[in-house]
């Protein structure tokens, strides 16, 4: 069970964690802190929680941090923490996208492990530079595509890899929301303001914010790699600078002699959808369907047979799901637990690095390479849409 970990893990000292961003009122910062503490592998000891000194200090006090380890500048934090005997071993970067590259680079070059929110950066150029920095560092780079931490997503991936649905033919990905149906960014709503701002979010709106999640999930479950895509992006809300809806057709690279196609729809202007992430994968022998709104269940349909409902920690769940489940079946696990699974998988890798051991092959988390694929996806979507849906190599 993930909450207990192995006997070796339970004897480890907690990982000393820092955080960049995530100060008072920041949604994703609180999520990361909960995820880091849920399985008791981390202790938050330092932070550059805001670029505003007063807010950084106030946020540090709220979290009970030592005032000497509360910073208003992430570079100062990286320099000072790297020199401390008990300095941070890992840092969570939970800022708007345009800060990711500069912040991550400072910690990576000092050997501090990075756990970064998605998407990787705001531009493909910065993503390439960050990839180089990560490759040159001895530190780990973890990207929090948290939906890959759900037990039944792991179950689906295991079943595809085991050939339970045969050769994959089709991958359908959806991620509709409705929270940007109106121009709330003009009202000063903080999340809307930066997520619709090209300078802070990047070239993709809904594609970068939620489309990357759907795309990553489709590839994670199917095991496929994108070859090219055709995209139609829209900004339906007047005055909005970034896309709030996208339809994307995909062609995947041939695998085992077979080719597969995909379709992705992401939208933040779809009334009635709060957070409708879904993935369907169809092969020559059957199909799988998973939805984030009901995450403890996976529908499996062998061709020509009735649909079967597989449950987390229940009958039909395999070892991939079991290793990231905490409680008995019938007790729901969801968003925070899935997020925590990414942190716990990262912790296992950090413990191994700390002890000079090889990381267990079962440990799975999104990497810098997954982040690069997401940035290539967003860039290709934007370029394709500008060319009236032309097919763009990914």
Secondary structure, DSSP 8 states (H G I E B T S, - for coil): -TTT--HHHHHS--EEEEEES--TT-HHHHHHHHHHHHTT-EEEEEEE--SSHHHHHHHHHHTT--GGGB-S-HHHHHHHHHHSTT--SEEEE-S-GGGHHHHHHHHHTTT-EEEE-SSS-SSHHHHHHHHHHHHHSSS-EEE--GGGGSHHHHHHHHHHHTTTT-SEEEEEEEEE--TTSS-GGGGT-HHHHHHT-HHHH-S-SHIIIIIHHHHHHHHHHH---EEEEEEEEE--STT--S-SEEEEEEEE--BTTB--EEEEEEES--TT-SSEEEEEEEESSEEEEEEGGGTTEEEEEETTS--EEEETTSTT--HHHHTT--S-TTS---HHHHHHHHHHHHHHHHHHHHTT----TT-----HHHHHHHHHHHHHHHHHHHTTS--EE-
